Each structure stands twice: as structure tokens, then as C-alpha cells.
Amino acid sequence: MEISSEAQAMILRLEEIKAMDLTEKTKSEKKELRAEVKMIKSDLKAENLNSSGGLYISVGAAILIVLLLILLL
């Protein structure tokens, strides 16, 4: 699976944040970093879902489609 340059940059930023010494940060700075990490993770998750490109149907939907095909044909 190929990772886009944007995703690589986000992963690099997550690693930078993880390597930081948070004991020297103020409470507000820590809060900003947590929000940034949360946003990056949600962006990466959304990008991963969009890149799958597959079609997923439930078992019930598959059975319904098969029954409709049998009735119509």
C-alpha cells in the first residue's frame, strides 16, 4: 500500500510530538498538542477509509439481492 506524501508528513508530525518532552510544556500547550494529535489521527483514518475503494455490503443485503435476482429472472 502506497502512502501519500501528505500522510507521511502527518505521521512524521505525530512522531515529533511523541518525542517531545511534555513536562516542560504548559497546560494549554499540552491541550493544543492533544487536539492536534486527535485531528491528525482522524485525518489519517479518513484518508485510509477513502483509499480502500472497495464496496462492502452486509450479508442480509447480499441475500436480499440474490432473492430479488431469482424472482426477477
mmJSON file of the N, C-alpha and C atoms, coordinates in Angstrom:
{"data_MODEL":{"atom_site":{
"group_PDB":["ATOM","ATOM","ATOM","ATOM","ATOM","ATOM","ATOM","ATOM","ATOM","ATOM","ATOM","ATOM","ATOM","ATOM","ATOM","ATOM","ATOM","ATOM","ATOM","ATOM","ATOM","ATOM","ATOM","ATOM","ATOM","ATOM","ATOM","ATOM","ATOM","ATOM","ATOM","ATOM","ATOM","ATOM","ATOM","ATOM","ATOM","ATOM","ATOM","ATOM","ATOM","ATOM","ATOM","ATOM","ATOM","ATOM","ATOM","ATOM","ATOM","ATOM","ATOM","ATOM","ATOM","ATOM","ATOM","ATOM","ATOM","ATOM","ATOM","ATOM","ATOM","ATOM","ATOM","ATOM","ATOM","ATOM","ATOM","ATOM","ATOM","ATOM","ATOM","ATOM","ATOM","ATOM","ATOM","ATOM","ATOM","ATOM","ATOM","ATOM","ATOM","ATOM","ATOM","ATOM","ATOM","ATOM","ATOM","ATOM","ATOM","ATOM","ATOM","ATOM","ATOM","ATOM","ATOM","ATOM","ATOM","ATOM","ATOM","ATOM","ATOM","ATOM","ATOM","ATOM","ATOM","ATOM","ATOM","ATOM","ATOM","ATOM","ATOM","ATOM","ATOM","ATOM","ATOM","ATOM","ATOM","ATOM","ATOM","ATOM","ATOM","ATOM","ATOM","ATOM","ATOM","ATOM","ATOM","ATOM","ATOM","ATOM","ATOM","ATOM","ATOM","ATOM","ATOM","ATOM","ATOM","ATOM","ATOM","ATOM","ATOM","ATOM","ATOM","ATOM","ATOM","ATOM","ATOM","ATOM","ATOM","ATOM","ATOM","ATOM","ATOM","ATOM","ATOM","ATOM","ATOM","ATOM","ATOM","ATOM","ATOM","ATOM","ATOM","ATOM","ATOM","ATOM","ATOM","ATOM","ATOM","ATOM","ATOM","ATOM","ATOM","ATOM","ATOM","ATOM","ATOM","ATOM","ATOM","ATOM","ATOM","ATOM","ATOM","ATOM","ATOM","ATOM","ATOM","ATOM","ATOM","ATOM","ATOM","ATOM","ATOM","ATOM","ATOM","ATOM","ATOM","ATOM","ATOM","ATOM","ATOM","ATOM","ATOM","ATOM","ATOM","ATOM","ATOM","ATOM","ATOM","ATOM","ATOM","ATOM","ATOM","ATOM","ATOM","ATOM","ATOM","ATOM","ATOM"],
"id":[1,2,3,4,5,6,7,8,9,10,11,12,13,14,15,16,17,18,19,20,21,22,23,24,25,26,27,28,29,30,31,32,33,34,35,36,37,38,39,40,41,42,43,44,45,46,47,48,49,50,51,52,53,54,55,56,57,58,59,60,61,62,63,64,65,66,67,68,69,70,71,72,73,74,75,76,77,78,79,80,81,82,83,84,85,86,87,88,89,90,91,92,93,94,95,96,97,98,99,100,101,102,103,104,105,106,107,108,109,110,111,112,113,114,115,116,117,118,119,120,121,122,123,124,125,126,127,128,129,130,131,132,133,134,135,136,137,138,139,140,141,142,143,144,145,146,147,148,149,150,151,152,153,154,155,156,157,158,159,160,161,162,163,164,165,166,167,168,169,170,171,172,173,174,175,176,177,178,179,180,181,182,183,184,185,186,187,188,189,190,191,192,193,194,195,196,197,198,199,200,201,202,203,204,205,206,207,208,209,210,211,212,213,214,215,216,217,218,219],
"type_symbol":["N","C","C","N","C","C","N","C","C","N","C","C","N","C","C","N","C","C","N","C","C","N","C","C","N","C","C","N","C","C","N","C","C","N","C","C","N","C","C","N","C","C","N","C","C","N","C","C","N","C","C","N","C","C","N","C","C","N","C","C","N","C","C","N","C","C","N","C","C","N","C","C","N","C","C","N","C","C","N","C","C","N","C","C","N","C","C","N","C","C","N","C","C","N","C","C","N","C","C","N","C","C","N","C","C","N","C","C","N","C","C","N","C","C","N","C","C","N","C","C","N","C","C","N","C","C","N","C","C","N","C","C","N","C","C","N","C","C","N","C","C","N","C","C","N","C","C","N","C","C","N","C","C","N","C","C","N","C","C","N","C","C","N","C","C","N","C","C","N","C","C","N","C","C","N","C","C","N","C","C","N","C","C","N","C","C","N","C","C","N","C","C","N","C","C","N","C","C","N","C","C","N","C","C","N","C","C","N","C","C","N","C","C","N","C","C","N","C","C"],
"label_atom_id":["N","CA","C","N","CA","C","N","CA","C","N","CA","C","N","CA","C","N","CA","C","N","CA","C","N","CA","C","N","CA","C","N","CA","C","N","CA","C","N","CA","C","N","CA","C","N","CA","C","N","CA","C","N","CA","C","N","CA","C","N","CA","C","N","CA","C","N","CA","C","N","CA","C","N","CA","C","N","CA","C","N","CA","C","N","CA","C","N","CA","C","N","CA","C","N","CA","C","N","CA","C","N","CA","C","N","CA","C","N","CA","C","N","CA","C","N","CA","C","N","CA","C","N","CA","C","N","CA","C","N","CA","C","N","CA","C","N","CA","C","N","CA","C","N","CA","C","N","CA","C","N","CA","C","N","CA","C","N","CA","C","N","CA","C","N","CA","C","N","CA","C","N","CA","C","N","CA","C","N","CA","C","N","CA","C","N","CA","C","N","CA","C","N","CA","C","N","CA","C","N","CA","C","N","CA","C","N","CA","C","N","CA","C","N","CA","C","N","CA","C","N","CA","C","N","CA","C","N","CA","C","N","CA","C","N","CA","C","N","CA","C","N","CA","C","N","CA","C","N","CA","C","N","CA","C"],
"label_alt_id":[null,null,null,null,null,null,null,null,null,null,null,null,null,null,null,null,null,null,null,null,null,null,null,null,null,null,null,null,null,null,null,null,null,null,null,null,null,null,null,null,null,null,null,null,null,null,null,null,null,null,null,null,null,null,null,null,null,null,null,null,null,null,null,null,null,null,null,null,null,null,null,null,null,null,null,null,null,null,null,null,null,null,null,null,null,null,null,null,null,null,null,null,null,null,null,null,null,null,null,null,null,null,null,null,null,null,null,null,null,null,null,null,null,null,null,null,null,null,null,null,null,null,null,null,null,null,null,null,null,null,null,null,null,null,null,null,null,null,null,null,null,null,null,null,null,null,null,null,null,null,null,null,null,null,null,null,null,null,null,null,null,null,null,null,null,null,null,null,null,null,null,null,null,null,null,null,null,null,null,null,null,null,null,null,null,null,null,null,null,null,null,null,null,null,null,null,null,null,null,null,null,null,null,null,null,null,null,null,null,null,null,null,null,null,null,null,null,null,null],
"label_comp_id":["MET","MET","MET","GLU","GLU","GLU","ILE","ILE","ILE","SER","SER","SER","SER","SER","SER","GLU","GLU","GLU","ALA","ALA","ALA","GLN","GLN","GLN","ALA","ALA","ALA","MET","MET","MET","ILE","ILE","ILE","LEU","LEU","LEU","ARG","ARG","ARG","LEU","LEU","LEU","GLU","GLU","GLU","GLU","GLU","GLU","ILE","ILE","ILE","LYS","LYS","LYS","ALA","ALA","ALA","MET","MET","MET","ASP","ASP","ASP","LEU","LEU","LEU","THR","THR","THR","GLU","GLU","GLU","LYS","LYS","LYS","THR","THR","THR","LYS","LYS","LYS","SER","SER","SER","GLU","GLU","GLU","LYS","LYS","LYS","LYS","LYS","LYS","GLU","GLU","GLU","LEU","LEU","LEU","ARG","ARG","ARG","ALA","ALA","ALA","GLU","GLU","GLU","VAL","VAL","VAL","LYS","LYS","LYS","MET","MET","MET","ILE","ILE","ILE","LYS","LYS","LYS","SER","SER","SER","ASP","ASP","ASP","LEU","LEU","LEU","LYS","LYS","LYS","ALA","ALA","ALA","GLU","GLU","GLU","ASN","ASN","ASN","LEU","LEU","LEU","ASN","ASN","ASN","SER","SER","SER","SER","SER","SER","GLY","GLY","GLY","GLY","GLY","GLY","LEU","LEU","LEU","TYR","TYR","TYR","ILE","ILE","ILE","SER","SER","SER","VAL","VAL","VAL","GLY","GLY","GLY","ALA","ALA","ALA","ALA","ALA","ALA","ILE","ILE","ILE","LEU","LEU","LEU","ILE","ILE","ILE","VAL","VAL","VAL","LEU","LEU","LEU","LEU","LEU","LEU","LEU","LEU","LEU","ILE","ILE","ILE","LEU","LEU","LEU","LEU","LEU","LEU","LEU","LEU","LEU"],
"label_asym_id":["A","A","A","A","A","A","A","A","A","A","A","A","A","A","A","A","A","A","A","A","A","A","A","A","A","A","A","A","A","A","A","A","A","A","A","A","A","A","A","A","A","A","A","A","A","A","A","A","A","A","A","A","A","A","A","A","A","A","A","A","A","A","A","A","A","A","A","A","A","A","A","A","A","A","A","A","A","A","A","A","A","A","A","A","A","A","A","A","A","A","A","A","A","A","A","A","A","A","A","A","A","A","A","A","A","A","A","A","A","A","A","A","A","A","A","A","A","A","A","A","A","A","A","A","A","A","A","A","A","A","A","A","A","A","A","A","A","A","A","A","A","A","A","A","A","A","A","A","A","A","A","A","A","A","A","A","A","A","A","A","A","A","A","A","A","A","A","A","A","A","A","A","A","A","A","A","A","A","A","A","A","A","A","A","A","A","A","A","A","A","A","A","A","A","A","A","A","A","A","A","A","A","A","A","A","A","A","A","A","A","A","A","A","A","A","A","A","A","A"],
"label_entity_id":["1","1","1","1","1","1","1","1","1","1","1","1","1","1","1","1","1","1","1","1","1","1","1","1","1","1","1","1","1","1","1","1","1","1","1","1","1","1","1","1","1","1","1","1","1","1","1","1","1","1","1","1","1","1","1","1","1","1","1","1","1","1","1","1","1","1","1","1","1","1","1","1","1","1","1","1","1","1","1","1","1","1","1","1","1","1","1","1","1","1","1","1","1","1","1","1","1","1","1","1","1","1","1","1","1","1","1","1","1","1","1","1","1","1","1","1","1","1","1","1","1","1","1","1","1","1","1","1","1","1","1","1","1","1","1","1","1","1","1","1","1","1","1","1","1","1","1","1","1","1","1","1","1","1","1","1","1","1","1","1","1","1","1","1","1","1","1","1","1","1","1","1","1","1","1","1","1","1","1","1","1","1","1","1","1","1","1","1","1","1","1","1","1","1","1","1","1","1","1","1","1","1","1","1","1","1","1","1","1","1","1","1","1","1","1","1","1","1","1"],
"label_seq_id":[1,1,1,2,2,2,3,3,3,4,4,4,5,5,5,6,6,6,7,7,7,8,8,8,9,9,9,10,10,10,11,11,11,12,12,12,13,13,13,14,14,14,15,15,15,16,16,16,17,17,17,18,18,18,19,19,19,20,20,20,21,21,21,22,22,22,23,23,23,24,24,24,25,25,25,26,26,26,27,27,27,28,28,28,29,29,29,30,30,30,31,31,31,32,32,32,33,33,33,34,34,34,35,35,35,36,36,36,37,37,37,38,38,38,39,39,39,40,40,40,41,41,41,42,42,42,43,43,43,44,44,44,45,45,45,46,46,46,47,47,47,48,48,48,49,49,49,50,50,50,51,51,51,52,52,52,53,53,53,54,54,54,55,55,55,56,56,56,57,57,57,58,58,58,59,59,59,60,60,60,61,61,61,62,62,62,63,63,63,64,64,64,65,65,65,66,66,66,67,67,67,68,68,68,69,69,69,70,70,70,71,71,71,72,72,72,73,73,73],
"pdbx_PDB_ins_code":[null,null,null,null,null,null,null,null,null,null,null,null,null,null,null,null,null,null,null,null,null,null,null,null,null,null,null,null,null,null,null,null,null,null,null,null,null,null,null,null,null,null,null,null,null,null,null,null,null,null,null,null,null,null,null,null,null,null,null,null,null,null,null,null,null,null,null,null,null,null,null,null,null,null,null,null,null,null,null,null,null,null,null,null,null,null,null,null,null,null,null,null,null,null,null,null,null,null,null,null,null,null,null,null,null,null,null,null,null,null,null,null,null,null,null,null,null,null,null,null,null,null,null,null,null,null,null,null,null,null,null,null,null,null,null,null,null,null,null,null,null,null,null,null,null,null,null,null,null,null,null,null,null,null,null,null,null,null,null,null,null,null,null,null,null,null,null,null,null,null,null,null,null,null,null,null,null,null,null,null,null,null,null,null,null,null,null,null,null,null,null,null,null,null,null,null,null,null,null,null,null,null,null,null,null,null,null,null,null,null,null,null,null,null,null,null,null,null,null],
"Cartn_x":[0.84,0.0,0.884,0.581,1.368,0.805,1.704,1.292,1.588,0.603,0.782,1.779,2.319,3.291,2.636,1.366,0.635,0.501,0.189,0.059,1.406,2.474,3.81,4.172,3.79,4.066,3.298,2.051,1.258,1.857,2.306,2.917,4.209,4.996,6.227,5.919,4.868,4.47,4.049,3.323,2.935,4.162,5.164,6.4,7.144,7.139,7.772,7.093,5.768,5.017,5.295,5.355,5.613,6.994,7.965,9.334,9.531,8.56,8.698,8.718,9.393,9.386,8.213,7.126,5.896,5.931,6.932,6.986,7.286,7.918,8.255,7.147,6.102,5.011,3.973,3.325,2.245,0.985,0.005,-1.249,-1.932,-1.923,-2.564,-1.808,-0.48,0.309,0.04,-0.073,-0.391,-1.767,-2.706,-4.064,-4.066,-3.291,-3.186,-2.562,-1.535,-0.891,-1.843,-2.622,-3.602,-4.633,-5.086,-6.06,-5.452,-4.191,-3.519,-3.364,-2.983,-2.831,-4.171,-5.213,-6.547,-6.973,-6.71,-7.077,-6.278,-4.986,-4.143,-4.59,-4.878,-5.311,-6.639,-7.568,-8.845,-8.659,-7.756,-7.462,-6.847,-5.922,-5.292,-6.315,-7.194,-8.222,-9.163,-9.56,-10.446,-9.757,-8.471,-7.73,-7.62,-7.432,-7.333,-8.656,-9.767,-11.079,-11.369,-10.971,-11.229,-10.383,-9.218,-8.322,-8.639,-9.52,-9.816,-10.517,-11.422,-12.045,-12.929,-13.184,-13.993,-15.455,-16.279,-17.708,-18.039,-18.623,-18.939,-20.446,-21.009,-22.433,-22.576,-23.624,-23.853,-24.378,-24.356,-24.841,-26.336,-27.082,-28.522,-28.801,-28.016,-28.2,-27.856,-26.824,-26.436,-27.545,-28.139,-29.233,-30.425,-30.736,-31.847,-31.609,-30.4,-30.066,-30.212,-29.731,-29.837,-31.3,-32.116,-33.542,-34.233,-33.92,-34.514,-34.106,-32.861,-32.404,-33.124,-33.323,-34.024,-35.471,-36.128,-37.525,-37.676,-36.74,-36.842,-36.403,-35.541,-35.052,-35.738],
"Cartn_y":[-1.181,0.0,1.243,2.157,3.37,4.456,5.146,6.214,7.547,8.437,9.742,10.585,11.586,12.455,13.235,13.558,14.271,13.373,12.109,11.169,10.955,10.899,10.737,11.937,13.133,14.344,14.322,13.852,13.775,12.747,11.616,10.587,11.107,11.846,12.443,13.426,14.223,15.184,14.454,13.336,12.553,12.036,11.592,11.102,12.227,13.433,14.585,14.911,14.9,15.2,14.134,12.887,11.786,11.916,12.443,12.573,13.798,14.706,15.936,15.636,16.506,16.435,17.28,16.605,17.309,17.876,17.49,18.01,19.506,20.006,21.429,22.273,21.637,22.358,22.804,23.929,24.393,23.577,23.752,23.014,23.327,24.591,24.978,24.428,24.393,23.824,22.328,21.637,20.201,19.969,20.849,20.727,20.923,21.9,22.148,20.946,20.359,19.196,18.006,17.801,16.699,16.896,18.144,18.428,18.186,18.562,18.342,16.847,16.083,14.636,14.005,14.431,13.903,14.208,15.445,15.847,15.051,14.892,14.158,12.709,12.092,10.695,10.531,11.467,11.36,11.581,12.495,12.721,11.475,10.845,9.631,8.5,8.405,7.366,7.611,8.858,9.193,8.933,9.263,9.027,7.526,6.748,5.296,4.711,5.209,4.709,5.086,6.28,6.735,5.991,5.532,4.883,3.409,2.855,1.425,1.136,1.999,1.884,0.673,-0.069,-1.273,-1.01,-1.975,-1.898,-2.975,-2.596,-3.535,-3.574,-4.772,-4.929,-5.973,-5.865,-6.816,-8.128,-9.153,-10.46,-10.382,-9.658,-9.507,-8.84,-7.829,-7.145,-8.068,-8.898,-9.843,-10.869,-11.369,-12.339,-11.694,-10.466,-9.744,-9.55,-9.198,-9.007,-10.321,-11.413,-12.723,-13.109,-12.904,-13.235,-12.4,-11.121,-10.268,-10.722,-11.105,-11.593,-12.881,-13.762,-15.023,-14.743,-13.828,-13.513,-12.806,-11.957,-11.19,-11.989,-12.95,-13.725,-15.046],
"Cartn_z":[0.0,0.0,0.0,-0.886,-1.035,-0.126,0.556,1.461,0.781,0.793,0.158,0.949,0.299,0.964,2.106,1.931,2.997,4.232,4.015,5.131,5.806,5.023,5.597,6.459,6.011,6.785,8.11,8.065,9.298,10.259,9.728,10.572,11.192,10.406,10.913,12.042,11.869,12.915,14.185,14.045,15.219,15.953,15.206,15.826,16.531,15.94,16.585,17.91,17.903,19.128,20.186,19.758,20.685,21.317,20.567,21.066,21.953,21.998,22.789,24.283,25.013,26.469,26.961,27.309,27.684,29.101,29.896,31.262,31.28,30.225,30.169,29.544,29.05,28.383,29.401,29.087,29.944,29.658,30.504,30.353,29.024,28.628,27.369,26.162,26.246,25.148,25.0,26.124,26.081,25.474,25.825,25.291,23.774,23.301,21.859,21.147,21.755,21.153,21.098,22.175,22.168,21.073,20.9,19.847,18.469,18.301,17.017,16.73,17.738,17.568,17.203,17.878,17.601,16.171,15.715,14.367,13.32,13.555,12.613,12.518,13.668,13.648,12.913,13.118,12.405,10.911,10.532,9.113,8.477,9.19,8.664,8.529,9.51,9.446,8.271,8.063,6.951,5.612,5.527,4.29,4.013,5.067,4.906,4.431,4.95,4.531,3.085,2.688,1.321,0.303,0.711,-0.236,-0.429,0.399,0.273,-1.05,-1.467,-2.768,-2.946,-1.91,-2.03,-1.768,-2.158,-1.913,-0.898,0.217,1.269,1.459,1.458,1.734,2.827,3.585,4.662,4.094,4.906,4.486,4.174,4.979,4.742,3.412,3.078,1.8,0.638,0.816,-0.24,-0.466,0.597,0.472,-0.224,0.144,-0.476,-1.973,-2.341,-3.757,-4.52,-3.944,-4.597,-4.754,-3.735,-3.824,-4.89,-4.955,-5.985,-7.382,-7.542,-8.846,-9.24,-8.263,-8.547,-8.949,-8.244,-8.543,-9.897,-10.23,-11.468,-12.699,-12.514,-13.653,-13.649],
"occupancy":[1.0,1.0,1.0,1.0,1.0,1.0,1.0,1.0,1.0,1.0,1.0,1.0,1.0,1.0,1.0,1.0,1.0,1.0,1.0,1.0,1.0,1.0,1.0,1.0,1.0,1.0,1.0,1.0,1.0,1.0,1.0,1.0,1.0,1.0,1.0,1.0,1.0,1.0,1.0,1.0,1.0,1.0,1.0,1.0,1.0,1.0,1.0,1.0,1.0,1.0,1.0,1.0,1.0,1.0,1.0,1.0,1.0,1.0,1.0,1.0,1.0,1.0,1.0,1.0,1.0,1.0,1.0,1.0,1.0,1.0,1.0,1.0,1.0,1.0,1.0,1.0,1.0,1.0,1.0,1.0,1.0,1.0,1.0,1.0,1.0,1.0,1.0,1.0,1.0,1.0,1.0,1.0,1.0,1.0,1.0,1.0,1.0,1.0,1.0,1.0,1.0,1.0,1.0,1.0,1.0,1.0,1.0,1.0,1.0,1.0,1.0,1.0,1.0,1.0,1.0,1.0,1.0,1.0,1.0,1.0,1.0,1.0,1.0,1.0,1.0,1.0,1.0,1.0,1.0,1.0,1.0,1.0,1.0,1.0,1.0,1.0,1.0,1.0,1.0,1.0,1.0,1.0,1.0,1.0,1.0,1.0,1.0,1.0,1.0,1.0,1.0,1.0,1.0,1.0,1.0,1.0,1.0,1.0,1.0,1.0,1.0,1.0,1.0,1.0,1.0,1.0,1.0,1.0,1.0,1.0,1.0,1.0,1.0,1.0,1.0,1.0,1.0,1.0,1.0,1.0,1.0,1.0,1.0,1.0,1.0,1.0,1.0,1.0,1.0,1.0,1.0,1.0,1.0,1.0,1.0,1.0,1.0,1.0,1.0,1.0,1.0,1.0,1.0,1.0,1.0,1.0,1.0,1.0,1.0,1.0,1.0,1.0,1.0,1.0,1.0,1.0,1.0,1.0,1.0],
"B_iso_or_equiv":[0.0,0.0,0.0,0.0,0.0,0.0,0.0,0.0,0.0,0.0,0.0,0.0,0.0,0.0,0.0,0.0,0.0,0.0,0.0,0.0,0.0,0.0,0.0,0.0,0.0,0.0,0.0,0.0,0.0,0.0,0.0,0.0,0.0,0.0,0.0,0.0,0.0,0.0,0.0,0.0,0.0,0.0,0.0,0.0,0.0,0.0,0.0,0.0,0.0,0.0,0.0,0.0,0.0,0.0,0.0,0.0,0.0,0.0,0.0,0.0,0.0,0.0,0.0,0.0,0.0,0.0,0.0,0.0,0.0,0.0,0.0,0.0,0.0,0.0,0.0,0.0,0.0,0.0,0.0,0.0,0.0,0.0,0.0,0.0,0.0,0.0,0.0,0.0,0.0,0.0,0.0,0.0,0.0,0.0,0.0,0.0,0.0,0.0,0.0,0.0,0.0,0.0,0.0,0.0,0.0,0.0,0.0,0.0,0.0,0.0,0.0,0.0,0.0,0.0,0.0,0.0,0.0,0.0,0.0,0.0,0.0,0.0,0.0,0.0,0.0,0.0,0.0,0.0,0.0,0.0,0.0,0.0,0.0,0.0,0.0,0.0,0.0,0.0,0.0,0.0,0.0,0.0,0.0,0.0,0.0,0.0,0.0,0.0,0.0,0.0,0.0,0.0,0.0,0.0,0.0,0.0,0.0,0.0,0.0,0.0,0.0,0.0,0.0,0.0,0.0,0.0,0.0,0.0,0.0,0.0,0.0,0.0,0.0,0.0,0.0,0.0,0.0,0.0,0.0,0.0,0.0,0.0,0.0,0.0,0.0,0.0,0.0,0.0,0.0,0.0,0.0,0.0,0.0,0.0,0.0,0.0,0.0,0.0,0.0,0.0,0.0,0.0,0.0,0.0,0.0,0.0,0.0,0.0,0.0,0.0,0.0,0.0,0.0,0.0,0.0,0.0,0.0,0.0,0.0],
"pdbx_formal_charge":[null,null,null,null,null,null,null,null,null,null,null,null,null,null,null,null,null,null,null,null,null,null,null,null,null,null,null,null,null,null,null,null,null,null,null,null,null,null,null,null,null,null,null,null,null,null,null,null,null,null,null,null,null,null,null,null,null,null,null,null,null,null,null,null,null,null,null,null,null,null,null,null,null,null,null,null,null,null,null,null,null,null,null,null,null,null,null,null,null,null,null,null,null,null,null,null,null,null,null,null,null,null,null,null,null,null,null,null,null,null,null,null,null,null,null,null,null,null,null,null,null,null,null,null,null,null,null,null,null,null,null,null,null,null,null,null,null,null,null,null,null,null,null,null,null,null,null,null,null,null,null,null,null,null,null,null,null,null,null,null,null,null,null,null,null,null,null,null,null,null,null,null,null,null,null,null,null,null,null,null,null,null,null,null,null,null,null,null,null,null,null,null,null,null,null,null,null,null,null,null,null,null,null,null,null,null,null,null,null,null,null,null,null,null,null,null,null,null,null],
"auth_seq_id":[1,1,1,2,2,2,3,3,3,4,4,4,5,5,5,6,6,6,7,7,7,8,8,8,9,9,9,10,10,10,11,11,11,12,12,12,13,13,13,14,14,14,15,15,15,16,16,16,17,17,17,18,18,18,19,19,19,20,20,20,21,21,21,22,22,22,23,23,23,24,24,24,25,25,25,26,26,26,27,27,27,28,28,28,29,29,29,30,30,30,31,31,31,32,32,32,33,33,33,34,34,34,35,35,35,36,36,36,37,37,37,38,38,38,39,39,39,40,40,40,41,41,41,42,42,42,43,43,43,44,44,44,45,45,45,46,46,46,47,47,47,48,48,48,49,49,49,50,50,50,51,51,51,52,52,52,53,53,53,54,54,54,55,55,55,56,56,56,57,57,57,58,58,58,59,59,59,60,60,60,61,61,61,62,62,62,63,63,63,64,64,64,65,65,65,66,66,66,67,67,67,68,68,68,69,69,69,70,70,70,71,71,71,72,72,72,73,73,73],
"auth_comp_id":["MET","MET","MET","GLU","GLU","GLU","ILE","ILE","ILE","SER","SER","SER","SER","SER","SER","GLU","GLU","GLU","ALA","ALA","ALA","GLN","GLN","GLN","ALA","ALA","ALA","MET","MET","MET","ILE","ILE","ILE","LEU","LEU","LEU","ARG","ARG","ARG","LEU","LEU","LEU","GLU","GLU","GLU","GLU","GLU","GLU","ILE","ILE","ILE","LYS","LYS","LYS","ALA","ALA","ALA","MET","MET","MET","ASP","ASP","ASP","LEU","LEU","LEU","THR","THR","THR","GLU","GLU","GLU","LYS","LYS","LYS","THR","THR","THR","LYS","LYS","LYS","SER","SER","SER","GLU","GLU","GLU","LYS","LYS","LYS","LYS","LYS","LYS","GLU","GLU","GLU","LEU","LEU","LEU","ARG","ARG","ARG","ALA","ALA","ALA","GLU","GLU","GLU","VAL","VAL","VAL","LYS","LYS","LYS","MET","MET","MET","ILE","ILE","ILE","LYS","LYS","LYS","SER","SER","SER","ASP","ASP","ASP","LEU","LEU","LEU","LYS","LYS","LYS","ALA","ALA","ALA","GLU","GLU","GLU","ASN","ASN","ASN","LEU","LEU","LEU","ASN","ASN","ASN","SER","SER","SER","SER","SER","SER","GLY","GLY","GLY","GLY","GLY","GLY","LEU","LEU","LEU","TYR","TYR","TYR","ILE","ILE","ILE","SER","SER","SER","VAL","VAL","VAL","GLY","GLY","GLY","ALA","ALA","ALA","ALA","ALA","ALA","ILE","ILE","ILE","LEU","LEU","LEU","ILE","ILE","ILE","VAL","VAL","VAL","LEU","LEU","LEU","LEU","LEU","LEU","LEU","LEU","LEU","ILE","ILE","ILE","LEU","LEU","LEU","LEU","LEU","LEU","LEU","LEU","LEU"],
"auth_asym_id":["A","A","A","A","A","A","A","A","A","A","A","A","A","A","A","A","A","A","A","A","A","A","A","A","A","A","A","A","A","A","A","A","A","A","A","A","A","A","A","A","A","A","A","A","A","A","A","A","A","A","A","A","A","A","A","A","A","A","A","A","A","A","A","A","A","A","A","A","A","A","A","A","A","A","A","A","A","A","A","A","A","A","A","A","A","A","A","A","A","A","A","A","A","A","A","A","A","A","A","A","A","A","A","A","A","A","A","A","A","A","A","A","A","A","A","A","A","A","A","A","A","A","A","A","A","A","A","A","A","A","A","A","A","A","A","A","A","A","A","A","A","A","A","A","A","A","A","A","A","A","A","A","A","A","A","A","A","A","A","A","A","A","A","A","A","A","A","A","A","A","A","A","A","A","A","A","A","A","A","A","A","A","A","A","A","A","A","A","A","A","A","A","A","A","A","A","A","A","A","A","A","A","A","A","A","A","A","A","A","A","A","A","A","A","A","A","A","A","A"],
"auth_atom_id":["N","CA","C","N","CA","C","N","CA","C","N","CA","C","N","CA","C","N","CA","C","N","CA","C","N","CA","C","N","CA","C","N","CA","C","N","CA","C","N","CA","C","N","CA","C","N","CA","C","N","CA","C","N","CA","C","N","CA","C","N","CA","C","N","CA","C","N","CA","C","N","CA","C","N","CA","C","N","CA","C","N","CA","C","N","CA","C","N","CA","C","N","CA","C","N","CA","C","N","CA","C","N","CA","C","N","CA","C","N","CA","C","N","CA","C","N","CA","C","N","CA","C","N","CA","C","N","CA","C","N","CA","C","N","CA","C","N","CA","C","N","CA","C","N","CA","C","N","CA","C","N","CA","C","N","CA","C","N","CA","C","N","CA","C","N","CA","C","N","CA","C","N","CA","C","N","CA","C","N","CA","C","N","CA","C","N","CA","C","N","CA","C","N","CA","C","N","CA","C","N","CA","C","N","CA","C","N","CA","C","N","CA","C","N","CA","C","N","CA","C","N","CA","C","N","CA","C","N","CA","C","N","CA","C","N","CA","C","N","CA","C","N","CA","C","N","CA","C","N","CA","C","N","CA","C"],
"pdbx_PDB_model_num":[1,1,1,1,1,1,1,1,1,1,1,1,1,1,1,1,1,1,1,1,1,1,1,1,1,1,1,1,1,1,1,1,1,1,1,1,1,1,1,1,1,1,1,1,1,1,1,1,1,1,1,1,1,1,1,1,1,1,1,1,1,1,1,1,1,1,1,1,1,1,1,1,1,1,1,1,1,1,1,1,1,1,1,1,1,1,1,1,1,1,1,1,1,1,1,1,1,1,1,1,1,1,1,1,1,1,1,1,1,1,1,1,1,1,1,1,1,1,1,1,1,1,1,1,1,1,1,1,1,1,1,1,1,1,1,1,1,1,1,1,1,1,1,1,1,1,1,1,1,1,1,1,1,1,1,1,1,1,1,1,1,1,1,1,1,1,1,1,1,1,1,1,1,1,1,1,1,1,1,1,1,1,1,1,1,1,1,1,1,1,1,1,1,1,1,1,1,1,1,1,1,1,1,1,1,1,1,1,1,1,1,1,1,1,1,1,1,1,1]
}}}
